[in-house]
Amino acid sequence: VQLQAFGGGLVQAGDSLRLSCAFSGQTFGNYVMGWFRQAPGKDREFVASIFWRTVYADSVKGRFTISRDNAKKTLYLQMNSLEPEDTGIYYCAAHHRAVDDWRVWGQGTQVTVSS
């Protein structure tokens, strides 16, 4: 399985941005997909995941929406009302539904939110 994230950029506080993650190599529908992010000087943190249901970090609930298009084998993250605290490298990740740990990671895409 390979993942490629794209769609990051430099935006202002309050703006929106949509990230995409292209999946290849296996049956997309069998994989739990997620987004993580890493701010400068901080550990990588969970943002959202999707399979049968969606799960969000408290810090992004109500602002971010994770979705997937199984036909296009693509994962999305719609980010609204962006805040400077959302700045970081965003990674898409995947694991087969039969396992519990995030085993596959994309290369990351930079999101910078200016105040």
C-alpha positions as CSV (number, residue, x, y, z in Angstrom):
1,V,0.0,0.0,0.0
2,Q,1.2,3.5,-0.8
3,L,-0.3,6.8,0.2
4,Q,0.3,10.2,-1.2
5,A,-1.1,13.3,0.5
6,F,-1.5,16.7,-1.2
7,G,-3.4,19.9,-0.9
8,G,-1.6,21.7,1.8
9,G,-0.7,25.4,1.7
10,L,-0.4,28.7,3.4
11,V,-3.8,30.2,4.4
12,Q,-5.1,32.8,6.8
13,A,-7.0,32.1,10.0
14,G,-10.6,31.5,9.3
15,D,-9.9,30.1,5.8
16,S,-10.7,26.6,4.5
17,L,-8.5,24.0,2.9
18,R,-9.1,20.5,1.6
19,L,-6.4,17.8,1.8
20,S,-6.5,14.7,-0.3
21,C,-4.7,11.4,0.0
22,A,-4.4,9.0,-2.9
23,F,-4.3,5.3,-2.0
24,S,-2.8,2.6,-4.2
25,G,-1.8,-1.1,-3.9
26,Q,-4.6,-2.9,-2.2
27,T,-8.4,-2.8,-1.9
28,F,-9.1,0.6,-0.5
29,G,-12.4,-0.5,1.1
30,N,-10.6,-2.9,3.4
31,Y,-8.6,-0.1,5.1
32,V,-9.2,2.2,7.9
33,M,-8.0,5.6,6.9
34,G,-6.8,8.5,9.0
35,W,-5.2,11.9,9.3
36,F,-2.5,12.8,11.7
37,R,-0.5,16.1,12.1
38,Q,2.7,17.2,13.6
39,A,3.3,20.8,14.7
40,P,6.8,22.1,15.0
41,G,8.5,20.8,18.2
42,K,5.5,18.6,19.1
43,D,4.7,14.9,18.8
44,R,2.5,13.7,16.0
45,E,-1.2,13.7,17.0
46,F,-4.3,12.0,15.7
47,V,-6.7,14.2,13.8
48,A,-9.5,12.0,12.4
49,S,-10.2,8.5,11.1
50,I,-12.9,6.9,9.0
51,F,-14.1,3.4,8.3
52,W,-17.6,2.4,9.3
53,R,-17.8,5.6,11.4
54,T,-15.8,8.7,11.8
55,V,-13.7,9.7,14.8
56,Y,-12.3,13.2,15.5
57,A,-9.9,14.7,17.9
58,D,-11.6,17.1,20.2
59,S,-9.5,20.0,18.8
60,V,-11.0,19.7,15.3
61,K,-14.6,18.6,16.0
62,G,-17.1,20.8,14.2
63,R,-14.4,22.3,12.0
64,F,-12.9,19.4,10.1
65,T,-14.7,16.7,8.1
66,I,-13.0,13.4,7.0
67,S,-14.5,11.6,4.1
68,R,-13.5,8.9,1.6
69,D,-14.4,8.0,-2.0
70,N,-13.9,4.3,-2.4
71,A,-14.4,4.4,-6.1
72,K,-11.6,6.9,-6.5
73,K,-9.5,5.4,-3.7
74,T,-9.1,8.8,-2.1
75,L,-9.3,10.1,1.4
76,Y,-10.2,13.7,2.1
77,L,-9.9,16.1,5.0
78,Q,-12.0,19.3,4.7
79,M,-10.7,21.9,7.1
80,N,-12.8,24.9,7.9
81,S,-12.3,27.8,10.3
82,L,-8.6,27.1,10.4
83,E,-6.6,28.4,13.3
84,P,-2.9,29.1,13.7
85,E,-2.8,26.1,16.1
86,D,-3.7,23.9,13.1
87,T,-0.3,24.6,11.5
88,G,1.8,21.5,10.9
89,I,2.6,18.7,8.6
90,Y,-0.5,16.6,7.9
91,Y,0.0,12.9,7.2
92,C,-2.5,10.4,5.9
93,A,-2.3,6.9,7.3
94,A,-3.9,3.5,6.8
95,H,-4.3,0.1,8.4
96,H,-6.2,-3.0,7.3
97,R,-9.4,-3.4,9.2
98,A,-8.1,-6.7,10.7
99,V,-5.3,-4.9,12.6
100,D,-5.2,-2.1,15.1
101,D,-2.0,-0.2,14.4
102,W,-1.4,2.5,11.8
103,R,1.1,0.7,9.5
104,V,1.2,2.7,6.4
105,W,2.0,6.4,6.2
106,G,2.1,9.0,3.4
107,Q,4.8,11.6,3.0
108,G,3.0,14.5,4.6
109,T,1.8,17.9,3.3
110,Q,2.5,21.2,5.0
111,V,-0.4,23.3,6.3
112,T,0.5,26.8,7.6
113,V,-2.2,29.0,9.1
114,S,-1.2,32.7,9.6
115,S,-3.0,34.9,12.2
